[in-house]
Amino acid sequence: MVFPREHSSMKERVEAVQSKLQNHHIRENIIKGKVVIQNHGQSGPGKSASVQIYSSTTVDPSTGKGKLSAKAYLKHGKSEGHEGTKTRTYKIKLHVEPDFGIPGAFLMKNQHKHKFFLESVTLEILDNQIIYFDCRSWVYPFQKTKSERLFFSSKSYLPNHTPRALVELRKLELASLRGDGKQERKEWDRIYEYDYYNDLCNPDEGQEHIRPVLGGSELHPYPRRVRTGHPPSNTEPSTKSRTETINLDIYVPPDERFSPKKLSEFISNSIQATVHFIITEAESLFKQDSSSVESFDEIHDMFSSKRSKAVEGKAKDKLKGKVKEKLKKLVPDVLFKEITYAGKEDFVKFPLPQIITENELAWRNDEEFGRQMLAGTNPARIQSLQVFPPEGRNGESTIDASHIEHNLDGLTLRQAMDGWRILILDHHDYLMPYLSKINTNGICAYASRTLFFLRNDATLKPLAIELSLPGSSEDTEVSRVFLPAKQGTEAALWQLAKAHVAANDSAYHQLVSHWLHTHAVVEPFIIATRRQLSVMHPINWLLRPHFKDTMHTNALARSILINSRGILEKTLFSGEISMELSSELYKEWRFDEQALPADLVKRRLALEDPDNPNNPTGVQLLFDDYPYGADGLDIWHAIKTWVTDFCSLFYKDDSSVNSDVEIQAWWSEIQNVGHGDKRNDTWWYKMTTLSDLTEALTTLIWITSGLHASVNFGQYAYSGCPLNRPMLCRKFIPEEGTEQFAEFLRDPDKYYLNMLPGRFEMSLGIALTEVLSKHTSDEVYLGQRPLLECSDNRVQQKFKKFNEHLQEIEKKIIQRNKDPKFKNRSGPAKIPYELLYPDTSSVGSKWGITGKGIPNSISI
């Protein structure tokens, strides 16, 4: 890759190469090359595929584009294999005119009946000079696409540095990706258009399936998704039609799809989790009222060792009859056949989650409860309390000084507040308006506030939990406060209160921290990048690995997870208003506050420290033993250094950013279309300075890598055990003097178990976290990308520096986890904090549930 700084020096280099070309073997009017195509079980295109190259330096006056060579056909390909990937390599000779100049692009025409995956093309223009094309794209038959595919070389140019002969091609290629917003999209369409979230339900199936359209309204704002062009439903024109079964073929542009290998692994992981789910839930699968678990042993029995022959036989029997018929209606034929086949094999239970691996009772421990707010799967919600008592939309909290002042390790309440020692996990205001809708059909949910005290050793001691319900009149609440206790009735009530808080936090984590703040908010950035930044643009190159597989992941989520009657509606207490709730919380979203330093400062867990040379992130953590904050700031700094180094190679100053027409169009489209419901917010970066660009890019890469890794890959470790993080509760906490309280007193443990999700929801939730927590074998981690993508030594050196920076962070994380003074890095559960461990050495060998590694992208 070449990033020219000065146009004059570029021109001199071009002229020098042209001179050499005209005096060398190009006098024979031939350019040699080779084409590499991945073999995915189909025969190669052979003579049905042809290549023509464009000059980057000589314009054809009749077309305004670069001169075009004669066609060369792919013949006599040679099969090869490398690291499990089979390829076929074709040698080609291209006839050109003597003044052709330097190749810069090529056309590929596929007249075969099958698509093929084009890996790369290399052209030899001098004995020792190679032009490389990093293609990695599907080429569909011409009879379907009605057009040839255009590829540019791996050299990158800012728009005003584009070689003259490629200027028109650059514009045309971008225009071809934007579409007209009309047709239904087919598998082979490389079209990126925006749409609302109007495909989450199927009104034609009945009123109970109707959900609001998200996006495009003040009531339900939302980020945009890629448009599929599905026709509207019959009963509700604003909603797109959809099938009720899982749709693995939902449209995404071809270059955004999982590789065949990854799709196969995803299906395999889903089948395995489904079989685990069916085994555990066989007796109550698809029943309207799921039965409760009867004992803690029954929950533990869901995990670990192989089942007995008797249980195995019973489970196999349950795959027959009604269960089999209803499963067939729920999943596509390909999945149904695989699940049925798997049902004939030996069964194993769910793997043992880390939360109960070393300490079966860690989930009961108050210190572990507090630690998970700093190092668990949702570590970015907790904040330092600004005002006591906490305040909300309906006034002050009912937690008063008498509830907590005896439990502050000798400090007065004022001293604790002045020292920022009281923290709050707040799931109150946003939930209150929805509780009347939520608390139907056996769901019992509160809005919650939980206070913690930051001790001298940086562990969090729970102080109080306030649980609230709507009052009898508008804007009134009925609240109860629960305090920690070690034994007796109060201790049992305290465990019930913690379970309700965990359910609140689980839903917020899944709908907001995970789905909204990573998956959903990033998709408009991907669409805008494809539409407005040419593949020749260096920022396109920078972002490319950070968008891998995200759109396909999101499309599958719309089909399986977040849709009407989807898995999240079945497993979370928020039920059918789940996505509506995430829309409500999108109203609070700010891209600039997703920058980790800004987020920490906003939550009062860090102080601004811009002038301290020992704090390159510009902030100082409130306390060092905040695993997510400490490791996250290290990763943030590494990303920002890499982005700054990269951008400095070709943006000389602010004016070069301001004059970059593609960057300006990109940012405008993100603000005004992709996140169009937030277009009038004043916090958007102006994108007039180099600092604006580097900050925006750093934030975007942080979201796709570190932030997503921190909230996703620890899910099974913590949420895989429903005792630790139940996703819903089916009983309120009983009040003294009631029949329910008498029931509770007779057997507090039984009451607790009956309050947890039913066996169906419980096992389905475990299966979900198992799939989401798995890395696939083709995962590409932060600090990794093929060097062949870039031929510019300066960029390679900067990227090597980035990789080395990440390796240093790995050493720091290992040392922190060994340091006994950092109690939050392991805790009573003895789970070392590794969710932000980069794992730069992993190359396909470490996959499955590992609890560490930062993929480049939101790839699951």
N, C-alpha and C positions, 0 to 999 in steps of 0.2 A: 504494500500500500504506500502511496506517495502523498504527502501533504505539502504541496508547494507553498512557500511563504511569499515569494516575490514573483510576480508574473513575468518580469523580464528574464530572470534566471531560468524559469520554466521554458520560455521561448527558446533560449539559447540551448538548453539540453535537447529540446525537440529537434531543433535544426541540426545539432550535432549527430543525433541518432539517424535522422533522415539522410544525412550525407553518407554515413556509414552504410545504411541500407542500400543506397543507390550504387555503392561501389562494392557490394558484397553479393551473397548468393541470391538476394532478392532480384538481382538482374535476371535470374532465371524465371521470375514471375511466379515463384512458389513459396508459400509459407507452410511449414510443417507444424503438426500439433498432435495432441492426443485428447480423446474424450473418454471420461470415466463415468460409467453408469452403474448404479447399484442394482444388484439382482435380487428382486423380491419374489422369486418363484415363477416369474414369467420369462419368456424368451426375450432376448434383446431386440431392439427395433430394427437392427440390420440395415439393409438398403432403403428401408422405408423412412429413415431419418436423414436429414441433411443439415449442413452447417454453411452459413455465409458470414463473413466477417466484415465489419465496418472499420474504415480508417478513422482514427481520432484526430488526424492532422491534415487530411486533404478532403476538402468539401467537393461534393458533386454538384455543380451549378444547376443541374436540372431538378434536383430534389431538395437542396439546402441541407442535406445530411452528409455524413461521411461517405466516401467512395465505398462501394459494395463489391466484394469479391464474387467470383463464380461459386457455385455450390460444390461442396464436397460431401459425399455420402459415407455413411458409417458401414464399413465392410470388415469382415473377418475379425471380429472382436475376440480378445484373449481373456479368458476367465481367470480371476485371481481371488484370493481370500486373505483378509487381514483382521485379526481380533474378532472373528465371528461374522464379519461383514463380507459378503460375496460381491464382487464387482466384475464388470466386463470393460475392458479398455480397447478403444478403437484408435488406430493411427490414421491421420488424415493429411492430405496435401491440398492446399488451397491456392488456386491460380489468381493472381492479382496483376494489375497494371504496374509498370515500372515506377510510377510516381505515387504508388498507393500510400506510402508512409507507414505510420505505426498503428497497428490494430488497437481498437479501444472498446469494441462491442461485437457481438455476433447474434445472428438469428438462428434459431433452431426450429426446424419444421418436422413434426412427427406425423407421418402418414400411415403409421402402424395402427392397428385396431386397439392397442392397449396403451395406457399411460406408462411412462418410465420415470425413474428418479435420476436426474442428472446431478452427479456429484461435483464434477469439476471439468474444466477445459484448460489446457496449457498450450501456448503457441510459442514457437521458437523463431525469433526474428533475427538474432545473430547467434553465432556459435555458442556464446555463453550468456545470452540474455533471453530470459523467459518472461512471457506475459501470462499471468495466472488469473483465471476466472473462478471464483468461489461461488458455485451455483447453488447446490443443495436445494433443489426445487423439483416439483413434479412437472413433467411436460406431457400434456394431454393430447390426444389425437386431434389433428387439424379439422377433421370432419365435425368435431364437437365444438371446438373453440373458435373456428373460422379465422384464426389468426396465428401467426408464428410467434414464438417466444423470443423476447429480446433480453440479452444478458450483457452487463457491463463488466469490464475488467475490475480487479480488486484495487485499483488505484482510486483514491477518494479525492474529491474536489469540492470546495465551496462553490456555490452557484456562479459567482463572477470569475472563478478560475477554471471553469469547465473548458476543455479544448474545443475550439470553434466548431469542429466537425461533429461534436457530440451534443451541442447545445439543444438542437431541435429534438434529437432522440431522447434526451433527458426530460424535456417537457412532455413529449408524447407518451412516454412510459408512465409518468405520474398521472397524466390525464386518463390513461386506460384503466387505472386502478380505482377510479372514483365512482364509476357507474352513473346511472340516471335515476335511481330510486324507484324503478317501475317493476321490472320482471321478478318472478320468483327465482331465487338463485339455485343454480345446479352445482353439482360436485366440482366441476371443472372451472367454474367462474372464479377469477382472481379479482374480486370486487369488494371494496371496503366502504360500506355505507352505514349510517347511524340509524338506530331505532330505539323506541321506548321498550321498557320491560312490559310488553303486552302479550307475552306468550307463556305466561306462568299458569294459566288455567284454561279450562275447556267449558265455557258456559253451555255448550250444546248438551252436556251431560247432566245439567240440572243446576238449580240455584245454589246448592251447597258448594259448587265448584267455582263460583264467581269470585274473583279477586280484583282489586283495583289495578288499573294501569299505573305503573310507576314511571315517573318522568314526564316532563312537559306541562306540569301543573303546579300551582303554588301549594296546593294541599298535599300532593304526593311527588315532591321533587326526587330525582334520581339520576345517577350517571347513565350515559347511553351505552347500548350494546351494539354489536354488529348486526346489521339487518339481514334477515333470511328471505324476506319476501313471501312468506307463507300467506295464503289467502285468509281473509277474516272469517271468524266463526259465523255460523248462520244466525245466531240469536243476539250477538253483540258485536257490531261492526268494528268497534275500537279494539277488539281483542282478536289476536291471531288464532287460527285453528291449530290444534295439536292432537296427538294421539295420547292415550292414557298409559300406554306401555313405555318402557324405557327406550329411548330412541338413540342408538349409537351412531346413526347416520345423520344427525342434525347438521345443518350446513355451517361450516366455517371455511374461509378461503383455504385452498389446498396447502399453502406454505405454513399455515398455522396448525395443521393437524398433527396429532401424535404420529410418530413413526410407526410402521407396522409392528416392530418389536415392542415398543412401549404400549401400544394399544392391546397387544396380546398379553402383556404383563398386567395391565390394568384390569382386563377381563378376568385373568387368572386370579388376581388378588381379590376381585369382587366375588368370584365364585367361591374362593376359599372362605371369605368372610360370611357369605350367604349360607354355606354349608354349616359353619360354626353356629350361625344364628338359628338355622333350622334345627340343628341337633339340640341346642339349648332350649328352644321355644316350641319344639314339635307339637306338644300337646295343646298349646293355646294359640298356635299360629293362625292369624286371620280371624280370631274371635273378636267380637265387639267389646266384651268386657274381659280384659286379660286378668288372669289370676295373680295374686300376690305371691311373692316369695315367702316361705314359711320360717326360714332361719338364716342366720349369717352363714352357716355351713353350706346352705343351698347356693348362696352367691359364690362362695369360694369354690364350690364344686363346678362352676361354669368354666374354670380355668385349668390349664396345665396338662396333667397326664392323660394318657389314652383312656378311652372309656372301656368299661367291662364289656364282655361279649353280649351279655344280656341287654345292657343299655344300648349298645351298638345296634343289635337286632331290632330293638324297639324303635330306634331313630330311623332305621331304614324303612320299617313299616310305615312310619309317619310320612314318608315321601310319596306314599301312594294315596289314592282316594281323593278326598276333598282338598287336602293340602296341595297335592300335585296339580289338580285342576286350577286352583286359584293362583298358584305360582305361575302356571302357564299363561294366565291372563295378564300377569304383572310384568313379565320380562320378555324380551325378544326371543325368537326361536333359538338363535345361536346360543344364548345364555341358558335357556331352559334345558337344551340338550346336554350342555356341559355340566350343569348343576345336577341333572338326573344321573349322568355318568359318574360324577364325583360322589353321589349318594351311594353308589355301589362299592366304593372304596373304603379303606379303613378311615374312621373318623378320629379326629383329635379335637380337644376343646380349644377355647380361646387361649392364646398365650398369656402367661401371667404378667399383669401390669406391674411396673416398677414400684408403684406406691405401696403394694403389699408383698413385694418380693423379699425385702430384708426385714420388714417390720409390719406384721399383719394388722396392727392396731394404730399405725401411724395416722390414719385418716381421722381418728378420734382426737389426736393431740392438738392442743390449742396453738402451740408454737409452730407446728407444721401448717396449721390453718393460716396463720399469719405469714409464714415463709412463702407459701404458694402465691401470695399477692405480689411478691417481689421476684420470684424465680419459677413460678408455675407456668401454666399455659396461657394465662391472661394477665401479664405483669405490667400492663400500661394503662390500667384503669385507676389504681389507687393514687391518692394525692394527699398532700399536707392540708390539714384543715385551716381555713383562714379565720373563721368566726365561730365562737362557741356561745350558745348552742348552734348547731348547723341550721342554716336557713334554706327554705325552699319556696316554691311558688305559692304554697298555701300557708306560709308563715314558718315559725320556728319549730325545730324538732322537739319532741317530748323528752329527749335525753337531757337531764340536768346535771349540775355539778355534783349533787349527792350520789349520783350513780357511779361516778368514776374517780372522784378526787382522792379516795382512799387507796387507789390502785396505781398510783403514779410513781412508785419507787421513791417516795420521800419528797417529790416535787409538789409544789402547789399547782393548781390548775393554771394560774397566770404564768408561772414559770414554764410549765409545759407548753403552753400556747406561744409564749414569746420565743421559746427555743425550737419551734416548729416540730415538736415531739409528738403531737397528736395527728394521726393520719385517718383518712376516711375512705371507705369503699362505698360509693354512692350509687345505688340503683333505685332511687326514689322518684324524683320529679318526672322523668320520662315515662315511668310505668304507671303512675297513678291514673292518668286519663283512660288507660286501657284495661284496668283490672276488672271492671264490670263485664266487659266482653270476654276476657280471658277465663274468668272463674265460672265456667259452665262445663257441662259434660265431664264432671268428675275432676277437674283441675282446680287446685287450691293454691293461689299465688298471692304474695304480698309484694309491696314495694319496700325496699330495705335500705337502712343506713347502718354501717358497721364501723365502729371506732376502734383504733389500735393505738397503743403507746409504744413509741420507739425507745427501746431500752438502751442502756449504756453499751451493751454488746451488739447493738444494731438488730437484734431480733425484735419481732413485733408481738406485743402482748395484746390479745383482744380485750377490749374494755367493756363494750356494750353493743347490743344489736337492737335496733328499732325496726319493728315490722308494722306496716300500715296498710289499712284498707279504706276504701271510700266511705264517707259518712252518709247519713241519711239525707242530707241536703247537699247541693252543689258546692264545691270548693271546701268541703269539710272532710276530716279524716278521723279515723279511729286507730290509735296506735298503742302498741305495747312494747315495753323495753325489757330485754332479757340480759342477765349478767352472768359472767363465767362462774362456774361452780365445779367442785371436784367430785362430789358425791350426793346421793339422795335425789329427791324429786327435782330440785333446781338444776342439778347436773344433767338429768335426762331432758328437761325442757330446753336447756342450753344446746344440747345436741340436735334437737328438733329445729331450733332457730338457726343453727349453723347450716343445716341441710337446706333450709329455705334460702339463705344467702347464697349458698353454692349453686342452687337452681337459677337464681337471678343472674349470677355471674357466668354460668354456663351458657345461658341464652345470649347474653350480651357478647360473650366471647365469640360464639359461633356466628351470630348475625351481624355484629358490628366490627369487633376487633379483627376477626378473620375474614368473613365474606366482604363486608362493605369496605373496610379500610385497606384491604389489599386487592382482592379479586376484582370487585366492581369498580373501584375508583381508577384502577390502572387500565382497564380495557379502552376507554376513550383515548388515552395516550398512545396505545398501540395503533388504533385506527387512524389517528391523526398522523402518526409517524409514517405509516404506509402511504397515506394519501398526499402528504405534503413534503416529506423529506425523501429525496431520491436515494436509491441504493448507493449512489455515488457520494452521497453526503457523509462526511466523517461522523456526524452525530448519529446518523442511522447505523453506521458500523458500531459505534460505541454501545448503542442500546440493544442491538440485535440479540445478543445472548440473554438479555434480561426480559425478553418477551416470549421466549420459547415455550410453546404449549399452553400459554395462558388462555387464549381465546377458546381453544378446544375444551380445556378444563371448565371454563365458565359455561360453555354451551351444554356440556354434560350435566353441570350443576342445575341448569334451568330445566333439564329433562328429568332429573332424579332427586335432587336435594331440595331446591328452593321453590319448587312448583306446588300448585294446589294438590293436597294429599301426598306431597312428597315426604321424604325421610325427615326433614327438619320439622315439618308440621306434626309428624307423628311422634317425635321424640322430645321436642322442647315444650316447656309449659306455655309458651306464647302461641302455639298452635297455628290456627289459620290467619292470625294477624301478624305472624312473624315478619313477613317482608314489608308489611305496612309499618311495623315498628322500626325496621331498619331505614325506611324512607324518612320517618320522623327524625331519626338521629343523623341522617344525612344533612338535615338543615343546620346542624352544628359543625359540619365538616369544613375544615380549611386545609388546603394542600400545604401551605407554608408551615402550619403547625404539625405536620407529619414529619418535618425535619426533627430528628431525635433531640438535638439540644433545645430546640424551641418547645417540644413536647414536655421535656423534663422541667424546664423553667415554668411553663404554664401550670404544671401539676405541683409546683413548689417543691420538687424533689432535687432541684439543682439551682444554683445561683449563677447569674451572669458573671463571667470573669474574663472579659475580652482582652485585657492587657497582660495577662500572666503567660509568659513564654512556656511554662510547664503545662499549660492547658491549651493545647492547639485546637480543641473543640470550642473554646470560648466559654465553657461553663464548668462549674465545680459541683460535683454531686453533694447532696446534703449529708450523705453517709456513704462510705466506700463499699460497704457490704450490701450493695443492691446489685445482684448478679446481672439482671437484664440491663440495668443502666450502665454498669461498669464495662461489661463486655460489649454492649451495644455502642457506647461512645468510641471504643477502640475500633470497631468495625466501621463506624461512621467516618472517623478520621482517615482510615485507610482508603475508603471509597472517595472521600472528598479530595485527598491528595492525588489519587489516580486521575480523577475527573479534571482537576485543575491542571495537572501536568499534561494531560492529553489535549485539553482545549488550548493550552498555551502554545502548542506546536503550530497552530494555524490561525488562531484569533489573536491578532497583535494588540488590539485595544477595544474599547467600547464601541467605537464606530464600526468596526468590522462585524460585530454582532448586530448592531442596528441596521446595517446595510445588507445583511443576509436575508434575502427575500424568502427563502424556504423556511428558515427558523421563525421569521416573523409570522408567516402564514400558519405554520405549525402551532405556535403558541396561541395565536388568535383563534384557531379552530378548536383547540382544547378548551379555551375559556368560553367561547361563544356558542359552541355546538356540543362537543363531547360532554362538557359539564355546563351545558347551556342554562340550567336552572339556577346556576350560581354566577351567571355572567355579570351581574351588576354588583357583586361583592367587591369591595375596594382593596382586599388584601392580596389580590393576584400580583405576582411579580410583573413589573412593567416590561421586562425583557428588552431593556435598552442598554444594559451594561453586561460586561463579561461576568461580573459577580452574580447578576440575576441568572445567567445561563448556568454557571457552575453550581449554584445553590439548587436550582430546579432539577438539574440532572442528578446531583448527589441525592436529593430527596427521593426522586423517582427510583433510582437504583437501590437505595436503602429499603424502600417499600417492597420492591420485588424480591429482594434477597434477604437481608437481615430481619426485617420486620415480619415477613411471612414465615420464615423459618422459626422465629421465636414463638409464634402463635399457632403453628401447625404441627410440627413434628414431635411435640411433647404431649399430644392429645391422648395417645394410648397410655402413656406412662401415668397420667393423672386422671383422665376421664374414663379410661378403660375399666376402672373399678367404680361402679355406681354408688358405693358407699362413700367415696371420697368427693365426687362431684355429680350428684344426681341432676338430671336435666329437667325434671319436673317433680312436683309433690302432689299427692292425692288427698291429703288431709291438712286442715288448718291445725294450728297448735291449740289444744283444748283449753278452755277457761275453767277455772275452779268453780265447782258447784254444778257442773253440767254432766250429763250422762257420758259424754266423750272423755271428760276428765277422769271419771271413775274407770272407764275402759283403759285409759292411759295408766292409771295407778295400778291396775291389776297386773299389767305386763308392759312396762315401758318399751322393752325391746320389740315386742310384737307390734305395738303401736307405731314405732319408728319404721319397721319393715313395711307395714301396711301403708305408710305415708309415701314410701319410695315409689318410683315408676313400677307399673305392672311388669310381669316377666316378658311380655311382648316388647314393650317400649324399652325396657332395660337391655335386653339382648340385641335389639335392633340398634340402639345407641352404641353398644360395645362394638358391634360389627362395623358401624360407620367410622368410629375413631380408629379401628384397626386398619381400614383401607386408607384413610387420610394420612395416617402416620408413617406410611411406608415410602421409602425412597425406591425408585426404579433403577435398574442396572445401567440405564443410559443417562443417569443424572449427570449434569455438568455443574460443578461447584464454583463458587466465587473464587476468582483468581485462576480459572481454567478457561482456555479457548485455544483452538488449533492455531499454531504459529503461521501456517500456510495462509491464513486469512489476511495476513499483513506482510508486505514486503518492505516496509519502511523500518529501518533499523532503530530510528529514534523512538518510534512507537513500541517496538519490541522491548527496548531497554526500559521504557517507562512501565510497561506491563510486567516485566520481570521484577522491577522494584515493587510494584503492587503485590505480586505474589510473595515476595520476600517479606513484605510488611505483614501480610496475613500469617505467614509462618511464625513470625515473632509474636503475633497475637496468640497463636495456638500455644506457644510456650508459656505466655503469661497466664492463660486460662488454666493450664495444667498446674502451674504454681499456685494460683489462687485457690484451686480446688483442694490442694494439699495443705493449705495454710489453716491451722486450727482456729485462728482468730476470726475467720470468715465463716460464721456458723450458718448463714443463709445459703451457702453454696452446696450444702448437702442436707442438713436438717435431720429431724427424727426419722424421716423416710429413707435416709441415706441414698438420695438420688443426686449424683454430682451434676452441677449445672453445666451442660454442654450444648444447649440449644443454639448458642451463637459461636460454637467452635467451628471454624471454617472447614476443616478437613480437606485441605488442599491436596493431600496425597491420594485421595480416593479417586480411582478411575474405574468405575464399574464393578469393583470387587466388593464394595460395602454397600449392600442394599437391603431392603426390608425395613424393619423397625429398629433403628439404630439410636435415635434420640440425639443425634448430632449431625453436623454438616449443614452448610448454607448453600442451597442451590442458587444458581444465577437468577432463576425466574420462579414465578408462581406456577409450578408445573404439576400440581395436584390439588 
